[in-house]
Structures are given as structure tokens and as C-alpha cells.
Amino acid sequence: MALGFAIATLTRLGEKSVTAITIEVGIQNGTLAIASTPTLLNSPTMAIPGAIYGLLMFVTGAGFAWWSSRRQGLLKA
């Protein structure tokens, strides 16, 4: 998510585009970790870190969305 935020910000996109790209990158990576780890590595033990990472990405994505909405509200005021 940090890399998506940094690249979107450096390309001087609008606030809404930066937020959308950051959340998309974060949620997509989390879902990819959950879906691909057991099939690619073929080991239930190796699926545990991917599942934990995937679930944490939903939490950090929600936190970023909350922070971004608060930030946009402050910018409008």
C-alpha cells in the first residue's frame, strides 16, 4: 500500500485517484496472498503467513480508507 500511495502521489494524481489506487493495490495484494499461496506452494503450513498477511491487508486498507476520508474532509473545510 505504501508503494502504491507513493507512486500515485509522485505522479501528481488527484486525491481521489491516489486513494483508489492505494486501496486497490492493498486489497488486491491481500487477496492474491490468500488465493495463491496454498496452490502455488502446495503446503498448508506455508499458507498461514499468506492468510495472515491477506487478512491484515483488509484491516490496513480499511484504516487507510478511514484516514483518507478524514483527510479529504479536512481539506474541504
C-alpha positions in Angstrom: 0.0 0.0 0.0 2.8 2.4 0.8 4.4 1.9 -2.6 1.1 2.4 -4.4 0.5 5.6 -2.3 3.9 6.9 -3.0 3.8 6.3 -6.8 0.3 7.7 -7.1 1.3 10.8 -5.1 4.6 11.3 -7.1 2.7 11.2 -10.4 0.5 14.1 -9.0 -2.8 12.4 -9.4 -5.8 13.8 -7.6 -6.7 12.9 -4.0 -9.5 10.5 -5.1 -7.3 8.7 -7.6 -4.5 8.4 -5.1 -6.9 6.9 -2.6 -8.4 4.5 -5.1 -5.0 3.2 -6.4 -3.7 2.8 -2.8 -6.7 0.7 -1.7 -6.8 -1.3 -4.9 -3.1 -2.2 -4.6 -3.5 -3.2 -0.9 -6.7 -5.2 -1.2 -5.6 -6.9 -4.4 -2.3 -8.0 -2.9 -4.0 -9.3 0.2 -6.5 -11.3 -1.9 -3.7 -12.6 -4.0 -1.8 -13.8 -1.0 -4.9 -15.7 0.3 -5.7 -17.3 -3.0 -2.4 -18.2 -4.4 -0.2 -19.4 -1.5 -1.8 -22.8 -0.9 -2.0 -23.7 -4.6 1.5 -22.4 -5.6 3.4 -23.8 -2.7 1.2 -26.9 -2.1 1.8 -26.7 1.6 -0.8 -25.9 4.2 1.9 -24.7 6.6 3.1 -22.2 4.1 -0.4 -20.9 3.6 -0.5 -19.5 7.2 1.7 -16.4 6.5 -0.2 -15.6 3.3 -3.5 -15.9 5.1 -2.4 -13.6 8.0 -1.0 -11.1 5.5 -4.2 -11.2 3.5 -6.4 -10.5 6.5 -4.1 -7.7 7.7 -4.3 -6.0 4.3 -8.1 -5.7 4.7 -7.6 -4.1 8.1 -4.9 -1.7 6.9 -7.0 -1.0 3.8 -10.0 0.0 5.9 -7.7 2.1 8.1 -6.3 3.9 5.1 -9.8 4.5 3.7 -10.9 6.0 7.1 -7.8 8.2 7.2 -8.2 9.3 3.7 -11.9 10.2 4.1 -11.0 12.2 7.2 -8.2 13.9 5.4 -10.4 14.8 2.4 -13.0 16.2 4.8 -10.4 18.4 6.4 -9.1 19.6 3.1 -12.6 20.7 2.1 -13.1 22.7 5.3 
